[in-house]
Amino acid sequence: MFKANGKTFYKVDKFVEKPPLDLAKKYTESGEYLWNAGQFVWRADSILEALKKFAPEVYKNLMIISESIGTKDEEKIIKSSYEAMPKIAIDYAVAEKADNLVVVPADFFWTDIGDWKEVWKNLDKDKDNNVIIDGEEKGGEVYNIDTSDSLIHTDGRLIAVIDVDNIVIVDTKKALLVCSKEKAQNVKKIVNRLREENRNELL
């Protein structure tokens, strides 16, 4: 434990990502553990050194990307190197293995923008409690008749919605998503299916 700028920091004994339910209950009921909501702070040289040590394939591809910055092949190399990296969260790749982590307890507003419902919750709404998002393309319009509590994203086309509530509509140049706002997290099932079918151009 040490203090800096009026804050108390604690050395992390162990970082456990997504513990099984019985262990998670033990942690929370004891009151002796802190919950990390996904906020990490590090210097660039520190995280690169950790990746080199604990996730060498990620590090190797980051170095390839670094060397391509400013070249004519930058975009192509970024895409190919990113796709070549192991699909692993930083929690598993580094946090569970590093021995130089410290934590500072904090109390602040936080939300995980992990699905379209959370996007809807955090954006300004119109008189019908809808969130309307214009995409990159000009000309997108939304005609709304008796629809409320919804998120509608248009990327250049006219979208007409009639008497449907609590839904998500996301229209892009490549695909159209329509789902219940309450089931928005299930979009990952579509993502998994597209990956299984190697339809990476839609991801």
C-alpha positions in Angstrom: 0.0 0.0 0.0 1.2 3.5 -0.8 -0.3 7.0 -1.2 0.0 9.4 -4.1 -1.9 12.7 -4.8 -4.1 11.9 -1.8 -5.1 8.5 -3.1 -4.3 5.1 -1.6 -3.0 2.5 -4.0 -2.8 -1.3 -3.2 -0.6 -3.9 -4.7 -2.7 -6.5 -6.5 -2.2 -10.0 -5.0 -4.1 -11.8 -7.7 -6.2 -10.7 -10.7 -9.0 -13.2 -11.5 -11.0 -12.6 -14.7 -14.6 -13.9 -14.8 -14.3 -16.3 -11.8 -16.8 -19.2 -11.7 -20.1 -18.3 -10.0 -19.4 -19.9 -6.6 -16.0 -18.2 -6.4 -17.5 -14.9 -7.5 -20.1 -15.2 -4.7 -17.4 -15.9 -2.2 -15.4 -12.8 -3.3 -18.4 -10.4 -3.2 -19.8 -11.7 0.0 -16.5 -11.5 1.9 -16.2 -7.7 1.2 -12.4 -8.2 1.0 -12.1 -8.0 -2.8 -12.3 -5.2 -5.4 -14.2 -5.5 -8.7 -12.4 -4.2 -11.8 -14.9 -2.9 -14.3 -12.3 -2.9 -17.1 -10.4 0.3 -16.5 -6.7 0.0 -16.9 -4.0 2.7 -17.0 -0.4 2.1 -18.2 2.5 3.7 -20.0 3.0 2.6 -23.6 6.4 1.1 -22.8 5.0 -0.8 -19.8 2.2 -2.5 -21.7 4.4 -3.3 -24.7 6.9 -4.9 -22.4 4.1 -6.9 -20.7 2.7 -8.0 -24.1 6.2 -9.0 -25.2 6.5 -11.2 -22.1 3.0 -12.7 -21.8 1.5 -12.4 -25.3 4.3 -12.5 -27.8 2.1 -13.0 -30.8 0.1 -9.9 -30.0 3.4 -8.0 -29.5 4.9 -9.3 -32.7 1.9 -8.1 -34.8 1.9 -4.7 -33.0 5.5 -4.2 -34.0 4.6 -5.1 -37.6 1.8 -2.5 -37.5 4.2 0.0 -36.0 6.7 -0.4 -38.8 4.0 0.0 -41.4 2.7 3.4 -40.1 3.2 6.0 -42.8 3.9 3.6 -45.6 1.7 2.9 -48.6 0.8 -0.5 -47.2 -0.2 0.8 -43.8 -4.0 0.0 -44.1 -3.4 -3.5 -45.6 -0.8 -4.4 -42.9 -2.9 -3.1 -40.1 -5.9 -5.2 -41.3 -3.8 -8.4 -41.8 -1.8 -8.1 -38.6 -4.9 -7.3 -36.5 -6.6 -10.4 -37.9 -3.5 -12.5 -37.2 -3.5 -11.6 -33.5 -4.8 -14.2 -31.0 -8.3 -13.3 -29.9 -7.7 -12.8 -26.2 -8.8 -10.1 -23.8 -6.1 -8.0 -22.1 -7.4 -9.4 -18.7 -6.3 -12.9 -19.7 -3.3 -11.9 -21.8 -1.6 -9.7 -19.2 -3.6 -8.8 -16.0 -3.9 -12.4 -14.7 -0.1 -12.9 -15.3 1.6 -9.6 -14.4 3.1 -9.2 -10.9 3.4 -5.4 -11.0 -0.3 -4.3 -10.9 -1.7 -1.8 -8.4 -5.3 -0.8 -7.8 -7.0 2.3 -6.5 -10.6 2.1 -5.3 -12.8 4.7 -7.1 -16.4 5.8 -7.1 -17.6 7.2 -10.4 -20.3 6.7 -13.0 -19.5 4.0 -15.5 -21.4 2.1 -18.1 -20.3 -0.7 -20.5 -21.3 0.3 -24.0 -21.4 -3.3 -25.0 -24.6 -3.5 -27.0 -27.1 -1.2 -28.7 -29.4 -1.0 -25.7 -26.6 0.6 -23.8 -26.0 3.0 -26.7 -29.7 3.9 -26.5 -29.5 4.5 -22.7 -26.6 6.9 -23.0 -27.7 9.1 -25.9 -30.2 12.0 -26.1 -33.8 10.9 -27.1 -36.5 12.6 -29.0 -40.1 13.2 -27.8 -41.0 9.6 -28.4 -37.9 8.4 -26.4 -36.2 7.2 -29.6 -32.5 7.6 -30.4 -31.9 8.4 -34.1 -28.4 8.1 -35.4 -27.3 9.3 -38.8 -24.5 7.3 -40.3 -21.6 8.5 -42.5 -23.7 8.7 -45.7 -25.8 11.7 -46.3 -29.5 11.5 -47.0 -30.6 9.1 -44.3 -34.1 9.8 -43.0 -36.4 8.2 -40.5 -40.2 8.4 -40.8 -41.7 7.4 -37.5 -45.4 6.6 -37.0 -46.2 5.6 -33.4 -42.9 4.0 -32.6 -41.2 4.7 -29.2 -38.3 3.6 -27.0 -36.2 2.5 -29.9 -32.8 3.1 -31.5 -32.7 3.6 -35.2 -29.4 4.0 -37.1 -29.7 5.0 -40.8 -26.7 5.2 -43.1 -28.1 6.9 -46.2 -31.5 5.3 -46.7 -35.0 6.2 -45.7 -36.2 4.0 -42.8 -39.9 3.9 -42.1 -41.1 2.5 -38.7 -44.7 2.0 -37.9 -46.1 1.1 -34.5 -43.2 -1.0 -33.2 -41.7 -0.2 -29.8 -38.5 -1.1 -27.9 -36.5 -2.2 -31.0 -33.1 -1.7 -32.5 -32.7 -1.0 -36.2 -29.2 -0.6 -37.5 -28.9 0.0 -41.3 -25.4 0.0 -42.9 -24.1 -0.4 -46.4 -23.2 -4.0 -45.7 -26.1 -5.3 -43.5 -29.3 -4.6 -41.7 -29.9 -5.5 -38.1 -33.4 -5.6 -36.5 -33.8 -6.9 -33.0 -35.6 -6.4 -29.7 -33.8 -3.8 -27.6 -34.0 -6.1 -24.6 -32.2 -8.9 -26.5 -29.6 -6.6 -28.2 -26.7 -8.6 -26.6 -27.7 -11.6 -28.7 -26.2 -9.9 -31.7 -23.0 -11.8 -30.7 -24.8 -15.0 -31.9 -24.9 -13.5 -35.4 -21.3 -12.4 -35.1 -20.3 -16.0 -34.1 -22.3 -17.4 -37.0 -20.7 -15.1 -39.5 -17.2 -16.0 -38.2 -18.1 -19.7 -38.5 -19.1 -19.2 -42.1 -15.9 -17.1 -42.7 -18.0 -14.0 -43.8 -15.5 -11.7 -42.2 -16.3 -8.9 -44.7 -19.5 -8.4 -42.8 -17.9 -8.0 -39.4 
